[in-house]
């Protein structure tokens, strides 16, 4: 198992400029990494922005993937539709519009990153899902120079993904926490129109951080999917 920091995050390099965080560049990062590690055909697993990269990678390089696993990350085409047409999802995505404003990252840094800590540590459904050591590791990552600004650049660089037609031919497992306050379950509607070979697992008791709320479910679901 290989778990890389994507560009701009934690200890990875942090190139200047919003243009260095487009989805195509993020996809190429994964491709280059897979080539350097001589992975051949592999399974790609992604949560949140990792999932967004996963969707785009599977569309652009389907022959490089054996399987795709997406955890609480909406298909870009569906997400765009839901933000426009679903009032609840639009409200839940309000934080994105705040981040897109000039200096939007400052809201995440103020008061000792209080809002960021609350959105991650405070929104889980399972008590003590994060140990104090876990929390400290997250804080250390967020505290790396420019890490927060680079993370916000993901949103700024990808407001529109015009060249992403969205048809996924790679066998795909989608695991979605149904108590997600940021990406509502409505994003699962119509997913079969874009994914030819799809399994959906609904984690009924989980928040956006389903891998922390129900790790056993996530692990067992991925293992079973890999056997197919």
RAHUHU-V462220 format. One record per residue. SS is DSSP state (H for helix, E for strand, C for the rest). PSI is psi in degrees with one decimal (NA if undefined). Layout:
ss-><SS SS>
psi-><PSI PSI>
This chain:
ss-><C C C C C C C C C C C C C C C C C H H H H C H H H H H H H H H H H H H H C C C C C E E E E E E C H H H H H H H H H H H H C H H H E E E E E E E C C C C H H H H H H H H H H C H H H H H H C H H H H H H C C C C C C H H H H H H H H H H H H H H H H C C C C C C C C C C H H H H H H H H H H H C C C C H H H H H H H H H H H C C C C C C C C C C E C C C E E E E E E C C C C C C C H H H H C C H H H C E C C E E E E E E C C C C C C H H H H C H H H H H H H H H H H H H C>
psi-><132.3 124.2 88.5 150.7 128.3 166.6 140.0 -11.6 135.6 -115.4 -0.7 161.2 153.3 75.2 145.2 149.3 130.8 -34.3 -14.9 9.5 21.8 157.1 -35.0 -39.2 -41.1 -38.0 -43.6 -33.1 -45.0 -40.5 -47.1 -41.4 -43.6 -35.6 -41.9 -32.5 1.0 50.2 -22.5 -132.8 128.6 169.0 131.8 129.0 131.3 142.3 139.7 -121.6 -30.7 -35.8 -39.6 -42.4 -39.5 -45.7 -48.0 -38.2 -44.9 -34.1 -44.3 -37.2 58.2 -30.4 -13.2 -10.1 135.1 -48.1 163.8 134.0 122.9 126.6 113.6 57.2 117.0 147.4 130.5 -39.6 -44.1 -40.7 -42.3 -43.2 -41.9 -35.8 -37.1 -38.7 -7.0 111.9 -38.6 -43.8 -37.0 -42.0 -41.5 -25.7 10.4 -33.0 -31.5 -44.5 -31.3 -40.9 -30.3 -14.2 152.3 129.2 17.3 -28.7 -19.4 -29.3 -29.9 -21.8 -23.6 154.9 47.6 43.1 36.8 -45.9 -39.3 -44.4 -40.6 -40.0 -28.9 -60.6 -27.3 -5.9 -0.4 155.1 -19.9 123.1 136.6 29.1 -33.7 127.2 167.8 -34.2 -41.2 -48.8 -41.7 -37.2 -40.8 -46.3 -40.4 -40.8 -47.6 -26.8 -7.0 141.3 125.9 5.1 -44.0 -44.4 -40.8 -38.8 -40.5 -29.6 -25.4 -43.1 -43.1 -35.7 -12.0 38.8 -31.3 129.0 77.7 -29.5 14.9 97.9 -27.4 -0.6 120.1 122.1 -8.2 136.6 127.4 134.0 124.9 122.3 126.1 124.5 117.9 -7.9 19.5 120.2 -5.8 -43.9 98.0 153.6 -15.0 -21.6 -10.4 -18.8 128.5 6.8 -30.4 -18.0 -20.4 -17.4 118.4 -33.5 95.4 136.7 131.7 127.8 120.6 113.8 94.5 -27.3 8.6 151.1 -163.9 -28.4 58.9 -31.9 -17.7 -35.3 -43.7 66.0 -34.9 -40.9 -44.7 -47.3 -47.0 -36.9 -41.2 -42.2 -43.6 -40.3 -38.7 -23.3 -23.5 NA>
